[in-house]
Amino acid sequence: MNRISKKSKITLVELAPTQYGVLNGEPSFDVSSLTSFPARAIHHLEAILTEAGYEDVQSINQKCHGRDGRLSVDNQKRIYSSDVLLTSSITRTSPQSIMLGRTYKSLNPNGIVIAGGQDPTFRYKEWLDQIGADIIVVGEGEKTLELLMERLEKQPDYLDDIDGIAFRNGDTIKVTNTRKRLTSEELGQLPHPCYDEITRKLTTPAIETSRGCPWGCDFCSETEFNGGKYRTKPNKYTLKDMVTAKSWKKPPFYVDNNFAASQKRTIDLCNQIYEAGLSIPKSSVQVTVKAAQNPELLKSLKRAGINLVNIGIESIIDESLKDLGKSFNAEQNKEAVKIFKEAGFWVHGMMMPGGEGDTIETLKETSEWINKNLDSVQLFPPIPGPGTRLRKRMESEGRILSNDWSLYDGQHVLIRPKHITPYKLQTTVFDMYKSFYTFKNNLRRLRNSPQRNFSWQILLYTNLLNGITKVTNAPQTRDHLEFLKSVS
């Protein structure tokens, strides 16, 4: 492996979802297309490399640094001429990320490919085999990357004592010791992310105040990725991020898997945000239904400018909730939504139709409930994501229908349901979307909701820009429907 230096050209890349997982292909359509966030990892890693003294470091987020979601010619030249390509990937973007690495290796055989993120962590063997990647960063990457790059400067042919990596050693794959997750103190010592002007212009500020989640649902890859550890960043670190977010003049999204996992800490943080004059109206967070049980917490969220709560409800059917490893029952879910609404929050429900307790009748009941009680909704048929307990169980039962990773986006049926055919579940999910996001329903929410700015966004995307039609009629989705019909 070639030796690098502080002057080496280093490029960090996170690719956007595309139809069929094609590199520089047509963009994917899903409900998440309504929002745009900066890449989760590469801007933080760029800051680490810059602070370490590397002089030629650049992040390329395909959603921002391309035309119509495609990498520009200049960006491709930059990538393929780099001494080191660092690529970060989730499962749905892994096919095009692997193709990018292959292309890089064919054009630049002496270049070094380092891959990280959730998908490479759980499928490091496939990445090493398919991409010809040199090194996989397994798990959290900040400390690992810092030590790895230092080793590539001094002794690139000996990596065995670098914890948290996998690499090919002749005909075998070497996996080093698991790296300990960063402590709260160590998270607070990380440099703040580097964002260029294009990213600031085209995305919403993303703020991370904690990592992991204490609940450990069976379908959640975050639990496995973080080793079951929940850690918070010091409040002073978050306040500095809030200063940056306020300069963007856009409401931020707090990307924590569970913003209120430690309610006392969350109340204290929100109060400090308010007292520092850093509250930004229309901010949004992800919380569980447990947050609704604490009036003081709800008050502190509102003081910090947080008006939208994203809740992983998953189901209102107890059998499905139990099977998914959820810690709350159907009545608790319904009561929490009622409390959030009465407190003046916009409630975005994340649901998983197609669980073990679902039938056509329960899905009809669920559709009626979400139409009546939620302000917006995402419908995720259960995803057997790599590394999850759900995937291991579904594999043992022979119920996984596809390993086309580009379909692992939360809107395609990938598991054979217990009481419904796969094709019927997929068409029912689309019918539930169409029933919820009608023009009439969106107008009603616009009139009745205290958070009218969110209603306008939903109305614009789903109806005026035909967002739901784009989701259900995308070429890859139509092909998948035909596949599901053939296996039903």
C-alpha positions as CSV (number, residue, x, y, z in Angstrom):
1,M,0.0,0.0,0.0
2,N,1.4,3.4,-0.9
3,R,2.6,5.8,1.7
4,I,0.7,9.1,2.1
5,S,1.7,12.5,3.3
6,K,0.1,15.6,4.7
7,K,0.0,16.9,1.1
8,S,-1.9,13.9,-0.3
9,K,-5.2,14.6,-2.1
10,I,-8.0,13.1,0.1
11,T,-11.6,13.1,-1.0
12,L,-14.6,12.0,1.2
13,V,-17.7,11.0,-0.7
14,E,-21.3,10.2,0.3
15,L,-23.5,9.2,-2.7
16,A,-27.2,9.9,-3.1
17,P,-29.8,7.1,-3.5
18,T,-30.5,6.3,-7.2
19,Q,-32.9,4.1,-9.1
20,Y,-31.5,0.5,-9.1
21,G,-28.4,1.7,-7.2
22,V,-26.7,2.9,-10.4
23,L,-23.7,5.1,-10.1
24,N,-24.8,8.6,-11.3
25,G,-28.2,7.1,-12.2
26,E,-31.7,8.6,-11.9
27,P,-32.6,9.8,-8.4
28,S,-34.7,7.7,-6.1
29,F,-38.0,9.0,-4.9
30,D,-39.4,8.5,-1.4
31,V,-41.1,10.5,1.3
32,S,-37.7,11.5,2.6
33,S,-37.2,13.5,-0.6
34,L,-39.2,16.3,1.1
35,T,-36.1,17.2,3.2
36,S,-32.4,17.5,2.5
37,F,-29.8,17.0,5.2
38,P,-26.0,17.2,4.9
39,A,-24.1,13.9,4.9
40,R,-23.9,12.5,8.4
41,A,-20.2,11.4,8.5
42,I,-18.0,13.0,5.9
43,H,-18.2,16.6,7.1
44,H,-17.1,15.5,10.6
45,L,-14.3,13.4,9.2
46,E,-13.1,16.3,7.0
47,A,-12.8,18.4,10.1
48,I,-10.7,15.7,11.9
49,L,-8.4,15.4,8.9
50,T,-8.0,19.1,8.5
51,E,-7.2,19.5,12.2
52,A,-4.6,16.8,11.8
53,G,-2.8,18.9,9.3
54,Y,-3.8,17.3,5.9
55,E,-3.7,20.1,3.4
56,D,-5.9,18.9,0.5
57,V,-9.1,17.5,1.9
58,Q,-12.6,17.9,0.3
59,S,-16.0,16.4,1.0
60,I,-18.4,15.7,-1.8
61,N,-22.0,15.1,-0.9
62,Q,-23.7,14.0,-4.2
63,K,-27.0,15.5,-3.3
64,C,-25.3,19.0,-3.1
65,H,-22.3,18.8,-5.3
66,G,-23.8,17.5,-8.5
67,R,-26.4,18.4,-11.1
68,D,-29.8,16.7,-10.6
69,G,-28.2,14.6,-8.0
70,R,-25.3,13.4,-10.3
71,L,-21.7,13.9,-9.7
72,S,-20.3,16.7,-11.9
73,V,-17.4,16.1,-14.3
74,D,-15.2,18.2,-12.0
75,N,-16.1,16.2,-9.0
76,Q,-15.4,12.9,-10.8
77,K,-12.0,14.2,-11.8
78,R,-11.3,15.1,-8.2
79,I,-12.4,11.7,-6.9
80,Y,-10.5,9.6,-9.5
81,S,-7.3,11.5,-9.1
82,S,-7.2,11.4,-5.3
83,D,-4.6,9.6,-3.4
84,V,-7.1,8.4,-0.9
85,L,-10.9,7.9,-1.4
86,L,-13.0,7.8,1.7
87,T,-16.5,6.6,1.1
88,S,-19.4,6.5,3.6
89,S,-22.4,4.4,2.9
90,I,-25.7,3.2,4.2
91,T,-27.2,0.0,2.8
92,R,-29.5,1.6,0.2
93,T,-26.5,3.5,-1.3
94,S,-24.0,0.6,-1.2
95,P,-24.4,-0.6,-4.8
96,Q,-23.4,2.7,-6.3
97,S,-20.7,3.3,-3.6
98,I,-19.1,-0.1,-4.4
99,M,-19.3,0.8,-8.1
100,L,-17.6,4.2,-7.4
101,G,-14.8,2.3,-5.6
102,R,-14.3,-0.1,-8.5
103,T,-14.1,2.7,-11.0
104,Y,-11.6,4.5,-8.8
105,K,-9.5,1.4,-8.6
106,S,-9.6,0.8,-12.3
107,L,-8.5,4.4,-13.1
108,N,-6.1,4.8,-10.1
109,P,-4.7,1.4,-9.1
110,N,-2.3,2.9,-6.6
111,G,-5.0,4.9,-4.9
112,I,-6.3,3.8,-1.4
113,V,-10.0,3.1,-0.8
114,I,-11.2,3.3,2.7
115,A,-14.9,2.6,3.3
116,G,-17.0,3.2,6.4
117,G,-20.5,3.6,7.7
118,Q,-23.2,1.1,8.7
119,D,-23.3,-1.0,5.6
120,P,-19.5,-1.6,5.3
121,T,-19.4,-2.3,9.0
122,F,-21.9,-5.1,8.8
123,R,-20.8,-6.4,5.3
124,Y,-17.1,-5.7,5.4
125,K,-16.3,-9.0,3.5
126,E,-18.5,-8.1,0.6
127,W,-17.0,-4.7,0.4
128,L,-13.5,-6.0,0.4
129,D,-14.3,-8.6,-2.2
130,Q,-16.6,-6.5,-4.5
131,I,-14.9,-3.1,-4.4
132,G,-11.3,-4.2,-4.0
133,A,-11.4,-1.8,-1.0
134,D,-8.1,-1.6,0.9
135,I,-9.5,-0.9,4.4
136,I,-13.0,-1.0,6.0
137,V,-13.5,1.1,9.1
138,V,-15.8,-1.0,11.4
139,G,-18.1,1.0,13.7
140,E,-17.4,4.6,14.7
141,G,-14.8,6.2,12.5
142,E,-13.4,9.3,14.1
143,K,-10.7,7.9,16.3
144,T,-10.0,5.0,14.0
145,L,-9.5,7.2,10.9
146,E,-7.1,9.6,12.8
147,L,-4.9,6.7,13.8
148,L,-5.2,4.9,10.5
149,M,-4.1,7.9,8.5
150,E,-1.1,8.5,10.7
151,R,-0.1,4.8,10.2
152,L,-0.5,5.2,6.4
153,E,2.0,8.1,6.6
154,K,4.6,6.1,8.5
155,Q,4.1,2.3,8.1
156,P,1.3,1.5,5.6
157,D,2.1,-2.2,5.4
158,Y,1.4,-2.9,9.0
159,L,-2.2,-2.3,10.2
160,D,-2.7,-5.2,12.6
161,D,-2.7,-3.2,15.7
162,I,-5.2,-0.5,14.6
163,D,-8.4,-1.4,16.4
164,G,-11.7,-1.2,14.5
165,I,-10.7,-2.1,10.9
166,A,-10.9,-5.0,8.4
167,F,-8.5,-5.4,5.5
168,R,-7.4,-8.1,3.1
169,N,-4.1,-9.8,4.1
170,G,-3.1,-12.0,1.2
171,D,-5.9,-14.5,0.7
172,T,-7.5,-13.9,4.1
173,I,-9.4,-11.1,5.7
174,K,-8.0,-9.6,8.9
175,V,-10.4,-8.1,11.4
176,T,-8.7,-6.3,14.2
177,N,-10.0,-5.8,17.8
178,T,-13.2,-4.0,18.2
179,R,-12.6,-0.3,19.0
180,K,-14.3,1.0,22.2
181,R,-17.0,3.6,21.5
182,L,-16.1,7.2,22.2
183,T,-17.1,8.4,25.6
184,S,-19.2,11.5,26.2
185,E,-16.0,13.3,27.1
186,E,-14.3,12.2,23.9
187,L,-17.3,13.1,21.8
188,G,-17.1,16.6,23.2
189,Q,-13.4,16.9,22.1
190,L,-14.2,16.2,18.4
191,P,-13.8,19.1,16.0
192,H,-17.1,20.5,14.7
193,P,-18.0,19.6,11.1
194,C,-16.8,21.5,8.1
195,Y,-19.5,22.7,5.7
196,D,-18.9,24.5,2.5
197,E,-21.2,27.2,1.1
198,I,-23.0,24.8,-1.3
199,T,-23.9,22.5,1.5
200,R,-25.2,25.4,3.7
201,K,-27.3,26.6,0.8
202,L,-28.9,23.3,-0.2
203,T,-29.4,21.5,3.1
204,T,-31.0,21.8,6.5
205,P,-28.6,22.0,9.5
206,A,-28.2,18.6,11.2
207,I,-27.2,18.5,14.8
208,E,-26.1,15.5,16.8
209,T,-26.3,15.7,20.5
210,S,-26.1,12.0,21.4
211,R,-25.4,8.6,19.9
212,G,-27.2,5.3,20.2
213,C,-30.5,4.5,21.9
214,P,-31.2,2.5,25.1
215,W,-34.2,0.7,23.7
216,G,-32.7,-1.8,21.2
217,C,-35.6,-2.6,18.9
218,D,-35.0,-5.8,16.8
219,F,-35.1,-4.0,13.4
220,C,-32.8,-1.1,14.3
221,S,-29.2,-1.2,13.0
222,E,-28.2,1.8,15.1
223,T,-28.4,-0.4,18.2
224,E,-25.9,-2.9,16.7
225,F,-23.7,-0.2,15.2
226,N,-23.3,1.6,18.5
227,G,-22.8,-1.5,20.5
228,G,-25.9,-0.9,22.6
229,K,-24.2,2.2,24.1
230,Y,-26.1,5.5,24.6
231,R,-23.8,8.5,25.0
232,T,-24.4,12.2,25.0
233,K,-22.3,15.1,23.9
234,P,-21.6,17.9,26.4
235,N,-24.1,20.7,26.2
236,K,-21.5,23.3,25.5
237,Y,-20.5,21.3,22.3
238,T,-24.1,21.4,21.1
239,L,-24.5,25.1,21.9
240,K,-21.6,25.8,19.5
241,D,-23.3,23.7,16.8
242,M,-26.4,25.8,17.4
243,V,-24.5,29.0,16.8
244,T,-23.5,27.6,13.4
245,A,-27.0,26.4,12.7
246,K,-28.5,29.8,13.4
247,S,-26.1,31.3,10.8
248,W,-27.7,29.1,8.2
249,K,-31.1,30.8,8.9
250,K,-32.9,27.5,8.6
251,P,-34.5,25.3,11.3
252,P,-32.3,22.4,12.2
253,F,-33.0,18.7,12.5
254,Y,-31.6,17.0,15.6
255,V,-30.4,13.7,14.2
256,D,-30.2,11.8,17.4
257,N,-32.0,8.4,17.3
258,N,-33.7,9.4,20.5
259,F,-33.3,13.0,21.5
260,A,-35.0,12.5,24.8
261,A,-33.5,9.2,25.9
262,S,-32.2,11.0,29.0
263,Q,-35.0,13.3,29.8
264,K,-33.2,15.3,32.6
265,R,-30.3,15.9,30.3
266,T,-32.6,17.0,27.4
267,I,-34.5,19.4,29.6
268,D,-31.3,21.0,30.7
269,L,-30.0,21.2,27.1
270,C,-33.2,22.8,25.8
271,N,-33.2,25.3,28.6
272,Q,-29.6,26.3,27.9
273,I,-30.4,26.7,24.2
274,Y,-33.3,29.0,25.2
275,E,-31.3,31.0,27.7
276,A,-28.4,31.5,25.2
277,G,-30.8,32.9,22.6
278,L,-30.2,30.0,20.3
279,S,-33.8,28.7,20.0
280,I,-34.7,28.2,16.3
281,P,-38.4,27.9,15.6
282,K,-39.6,25.0,13.4
283,S,-36.8,22.7,14.6
284,S,-37.5,18.9,14.6
285,V,-36.4,15.9,16.7
286,Q,-36.8,12.1,16.9
287,V,-38.3,10.9,20.2
288,T,-40.2,7.9,21.6
289,V,-43.7,8.0,23.0
290,K,-42.2,8.1,26.5
291,A,-41.4,11.8,26.0
292,A,-45.1,12.6,26.0
293,Q,-45.4,11.5,29.7
294,N,-43.2,14.4,30.9
295,P,-44.9,17.9,30.8
296,E,-41.7,19.6,31.8
297,L,-39.9,18.0,28.8
298,L,-42.6,19.1,26.4
299,K,-42.3,22.6,27.7
300,S,-38.5,22.7,27.3
301,L,-38.7,21.4,23.7
302,K,-41.1,24.2,22.8
303,R,-38.8,26.8,24.4
304,A,-35.9,25.5,22.3
305,G,-37.9,26.1,19.1
306,I,-38.8,22.4,18.6
307,N,-42.2,22.1,17.0
308,L,-42.0,18.8,15.1
309,V,-41.6,15.4,16.7
310,N,-40.8,12.3,14.7
311,I,-42.1,9.3,16.6
312,G,-41.3,5.6,15.9
313,I,-44.8,4.4,16.5
314,E,-44.3,1.4,14.2
315,S,-47.8,-0.1,14.8
316,I,-51.1,0.2,16.8
317,I,-51.3,-3.6,16.9
318,D,-49.8,-5.1,20.0
319,E,-48.7,-8.4,18.4
320,S,-46.6,-6.5,15.8
321,L,-45.1,-4.2,18.4
322,K,-44.1,-7.2,20.6
323,D,-42.5,-9.0,17.6
324,L,-40.5,-5.9,16.6
325,G,-39.0,-5.6,20.1
326,K,-40.8,-2.4,20.9
327,S,-41.1,-1.3,24.5
328,F,-44.5,0.3,24.3
329,N,-48.0,-1.0,23.6
330,A,-50.7,0.3,21.2
331,E,-52.6,2.2,23.9
332,Q,-49.4,4.0,25.0
333,N,-48.7,4.9,21.4
334,K,-52.2,6.4,20.8
335,E,-52.2,8.3,24.1
336,A,-48.8,9.8,23.4
337,V,-49.9,11.1,20.0
338,K,-52.9,12.7,21.6
339,I,-50.7,14.4,24.2
340,F,-48.2,15.7,21.6
341,K,-51.0,17.1,19.5
342,E,-52.7,18.8,22.5
343,A,-49.4,20.4,23.4
344,G,-49.2,22.0,19.9
345,F,-46.6,19.7,18.2
346,W,-46.6,18.6,14.6
347,V,-46.6,14.8,14.9
348,H,-44.8,12.8,12.2
349,G,-45.5,9.2,12.7
350,M,-43.1,6.5,11.4
351,M,-45.1,3.3,11.0
352,M,-44.2,-0.3,10.0
353,P,-47.2,-1.9,8.2
354,G,-46.8,-5.6,7.6
355,G,-45.7,-6.8,11.1
356,E,-46.5,-10.3,12.5
357,G,-49.9,-9.1,13.8
358,D,-51.1,-7.4,10.6
359,T,-53.9,-8.5,8.4
360,I,-55.8,-6.6,5.7
361,E,-58.3,-5.7,8.4
362,T,-55.7,-4.3,10.8
363,L,-54.0,-2.3,8.0
364,K,-57.4,-0.8,7.3
365,E,-57.8,0.1,11.0
366,T,-54.3,1.5,11.0
367,S,-55.0,3.7,7.9
368,E,-58.1,5.1,9.5
369,W,-56.2,5.9,12.7
370,I,-53.3,7.6,11.0
371,N,-55.6,9.7,8.8
372,K,-57.4,10.9,11.9
373,N,-54.5,11.4,14.3
374,L,-51.2,12.1,12.5
375,D,-50.0,15.3,10.8
376,S,-47.7,13.4,8.4
377,V,-46.6,9.8,8.1
378,Q,-43.9,7.5,6.7
379,L,-44.8,3.9,6.1
380,F,-41.9,1.5,6.4
381,P,-42.6,-2.2,5.7
382,P,-40.2,-4.0,8.0
383,I,-36.6,-3.9,6.7
384,P,-34.2,-6.8,7.3
385,G,-31.2,-4.5,7.5
386,P,-27.7,-6.1,7.7
387,G,-26.6,-6.6,11.3
388,T,-30.1,-6.5,12.9
389,R,-31.7,-9.2,15.0
390,L,-34.7,-9.0,12.6
391,R,-32.6,-10.0,9.7
392,K,-31.1,-13.0,11.5
393,R,-34.5,-14.2,12.4
394,M,-36.0,-13.7,8.9
395,E,-33.0,-15.4,7.3
396,S,-33.5,-18.4,9.6
397,E,-37.2,-18.6,8.6
398,G,-36.4,-18.1,4.9
399,R,-38.6,-15.1,4.6
400,I,-36.3,-12.5,3.0
401,L,-37.4,-11.8,-0.5
402,S,-34.6,-9.7,-1.9
403,N,-31.0,-8.7,-1.3
404,D,-31.1,-5.9,-3.8
405,W,-29.6,-3.4,-1.4
406,S,-30.9,-0.4,-3.4
407,L,-34.4,-1.5,-2.4
408,Y,-33.5,-1.2,1.3
409,D,-35.0,2.3,1.5
410,G,-38.0,1.8,3.8
411,Q,-40.7,1.8,1.2
412,H,-40.3,-1.6,-0.5
413,V,-41.6,-4.9,0.9
414,L,-38.6,-7.2,1.5
415,I,-40.0,-9.8,3.9
416,R,-42.7,-12.3,3.3
417,P,-45.5,-11.2,5.6
418,K,-47.3,-13.7,7.9
419,H,-50.9,-13.0,7.0
420,I,-50.8,-11.1,3.6
421,T,-49.1,-11.8,0.3
422,P,-46.0,-9.5,-0.4
423,Y,-47.7,-8.0,-3.4
424,K,-50.9,-7.2,-1.5
425,L,-48.9,-5.6,1.3
426,Q,-47.0,-3.4,-1.1
427,T,-50.1,-2.1,-2.9
428,T,-51.9,-1.6,0.4
429,V,-49.0,0.5,1.7
430,F,-49.2,2.7,-1.4
431,D,-53.0,2.9,-1.0
432,M,-52.5,4.1,2.6
433,Y,-50.1,6.8,1.4
434,K,-52.6,8.0,-1.2
435,S,-55.4,8.0,1.3
436,F,-53.5,10.0,3.8
437,Y,-51.9,12.6,1.5
438,T,-55.0,13.6,-0.5
439,F,-55.4,17.3,-1.4
440,K,-58.5,17.5,0.8
441,N,-56.7,16.0,3.8
442,N,-53.7,18.3,3.4
443,L,-55.9,21.4,3.1
444,R,-57.7,20.3,6.3
445,R,-54.4,20.0,8.1
446,L,-53.3,23.4,6.8
447,R,-56.4,24.9,8.2
448,N,-56.3,23.2,11.6
449,S,-52.7,22.7,12.5
450,P,-50.8,25.3,14.6
451,Q,-47.7,24.4,12.6
452,R,-48.9,25.6,9.2
453,N,-45.4,25.9,7.7
454,F,-45.1,22.1,7.8
455,S,-48.6,21.8,6.2
456,W,-47.5,24.0,3.3
457,Q,-44.4,21.8,2.7
458,I,-46.5,18.6,2.7
459,L,-49.1,20.1,0.4
460,L,-46.4,21.4,-2.0
461,Y,-44.5,18.1,-2.2
462,T,-47.3,15.5,-2.1
463,N,-49.9,17.2,-4.2
464,L,-48.6,20.2,-6.2
465,L,-45.3,18.4,-7.1
466,N,-46.9,14.9,-7.3
467,G,-44.5,13.5,-4.7
468,I,-46.6,10.5,-3.8
469,T,-47.1,9.6,-7.5
470,K,-43.3,9.8,-8.0
471,V,-42.8,7.4,-5.1
472,T,-45.4,4.8,-6.3
473,N,-44.6,5.1,-10.0
474,A,-40.8,5.2,-9.9
475,P,-39.3,2.7,-12.5
476,Q,-37.6,0.5,-9.8
477,T,-40.8,0.4,-7.7
478,R,-42.9,-0.7,-10.7
479,D,-40.4,-3.5,-11.4
480,H,-40.4,-4.5,-7.8
481,L,-44.2,-4.7,-7.8
482,E,-43.9,-7.2,-10.7
483,F,-41.4,-9.2,-8.7
484,L,-43.6,-9.3,-5.7
485,K,-46.5,-10.4,-7.8
486,S,-44.4,-13.3,-9.1
487,V,-43.5,-14.5,-5.6
488,S,-47.0,-14.0,-4.0
